[in-house]
Amino acid sequence: MERQSVDAGWLEATQIAMTLRRRPLYPFPGSIVDSIGEDQMPLVTVVITLAVVGILLWLVNRFIPMQGTIKGILNAVVVIAVVLWLLKVFGLFDYVTQFRVGH
């Protein structure tokens, strides 16, 4: 009898631990600050990536001669890509895609 109660207690503790491990710390699963063991990207990495992308875009705009319309399109594409990447990094992309327009 005692062996069964020990096994039941261990099983219950394991189930609680697994439930807590799966529950995200913040409401957006897959975000930077997700539950333990998930892929995480430190905020410093995000800031460094944004700085590198900004510097590269500035260098292209400053030193590569091209028409103003092409520059505008390039800037718009880069900004849209960065915004989508940030939404994905912070786990908001899946949240945003759930919105429906119309019926």
C-alpha positions as CSV (number, residue, x, y, z in Angstrom):
1,M,0.0,0.0,0.0
2,E,2.7,2.5,0.9
3,R,4.5,1.8,-2.5
4,Q,1.3,2.8,-4.3
5,S,0.9,6.1,-2.4
6,V,4.5,7.0,-3.1
7,D,4.0,6.3,-6.8
8,A,0.8,8.3,-6.9
9,G,2.5,11.2,-5.1
10,W,5.4,11.1,-7.5
11,L,3.1,10.9,-10.5
12,E,1.1,13.9,-9.2
13,A,4.2,15.9,-8.6
14,T,5.5,15.1,-12.1
15,Q,2.2,16.1,-13.7
16,I,2.2,19.4,-11.8
17,A,5.8,20.1,-12.8
18,M,5.0,19.4,-16.5
19,T,2.0,21.6,-16.4
20,L,4.0,24.5,-14.9
21,R,6.8,24.0,-17.4
22,R,4.4,24.3,-20.3
23,R,2.6,27.4,-19.0
24,P,4.3,30.5,-20.4
25,L,5.4,33.3,-18.1
26,Y,3.7,35.8,-20.4
27,P,0.6,35.5,-22.4
28,F,2.3,35.1,-25.8
29,P,3.8,31.6,-26.3
30,G,6.9,31.6,-28.3
31,S,8.0,35.0,-27.2
32,I,11.4,36.0,-25.9
33,V,10.2,35.6,-22.3
34,D,8.6,32.2,-22.6
35,S,8.5,29.2,-20.3
36,I,11.7,27.5,-19.2
37,G,13.4,25.4,-21.9
38,E,11.9,27.2,-24.9
39,D,14.0,29.0,-27.4
40,Q,14.8,32.4,-26.0
41,M,16.4,35.4,-27.6
42,P,18.0,37.9,-25.2
43,L,16.9,41.5,-25.5
44,V,20.5,42.6,-26.1
45,T,20.5,40.4,-29.3
46,V,17.3,42.1,-30.5
47,V,18.8,45.5,-30.0
48,I,22.1,44.6,-31.6
49,T,20.2,43.1,-34.6
50,L,18.1,46.3,-35.0
51,A,21.3,48.4,-34.8
52,V,23.0,46.3,-37.5
53,V,20.0,46.4,-39.8
54,G,19.7,50.2,-39.3
55,I,23.4,50.8,-40.0
56,L,23.3,48.5,-43.1
57,L,20.2,50.4,-44.4
58,W,21.9,53.7,-43.8
59,L,25.0,52.6,-45.6
60,V,23.0,51.4,-48.6
61,N,21.0,54.7,-48.7
62,R,24.1,56.8,-48.3
63,F,26.7,55.2,-50.5
64,I,24.9,53.2,-53.2
65,P,23.4,55.5,-55.9
66,M,19.9,54.6,-57.0
67,Q,16.7,56.3,-57.9
68,G,14.6,57.8,-55.1
69,T,11.6,55.5,-55.8
70,I,13.8,52.4,-55.6
71,K,15.3,53.7,-52.3
72,G,11.8,54.2,-51.0
73,I,10.7,50.7,-51.9
74,L,13.8,49.2,-50.4
75,N,13.3,51.1,-47.2
76,A,9.7,50.1,-47.0
77,V,10.5,46.4,-47.6
78,V,13.2,46.5,-44.9
79,V,10.9,48.2,-42.4
80,I,8.1,45.8,-43.0
81,A,10.5,42.8,-42.7
82,V,11.9,44.2,-39.4
83,V,8.4,44.8,-38.0
84,L,7.3,41.3,-38.9
85,W,10.5,39.9,-37.4
86,L,9.9,41.9,-34.2
87,L,6.3,40.6,-34.0
88,K,7.6,37.0,-34.4
89,V,10.4,37.5,-31.8
90,F,8.0,38.9,-29.2
91,G,5.4,36.2,-29.9
92,L,2.8,38.6,-31.2
93,F,2.7,37.4,-34.8
94,D,0.5,34.4,-34.1
95,Y,-1.7,36.6,-31.9
96,V,-2.1,39.2,-34.7
97,T,-2.9,36.6,-37.4
98,Q,-5.9,35.4,-35.4
99,F,-7.8,38.7,-36.0
100,R,-10.5,38.4,-38.7
101,V,-12.0,41.1,-40.8
102,G,-15.6,40.8,-41.9
103,H,-17.9,38.0,-41.0
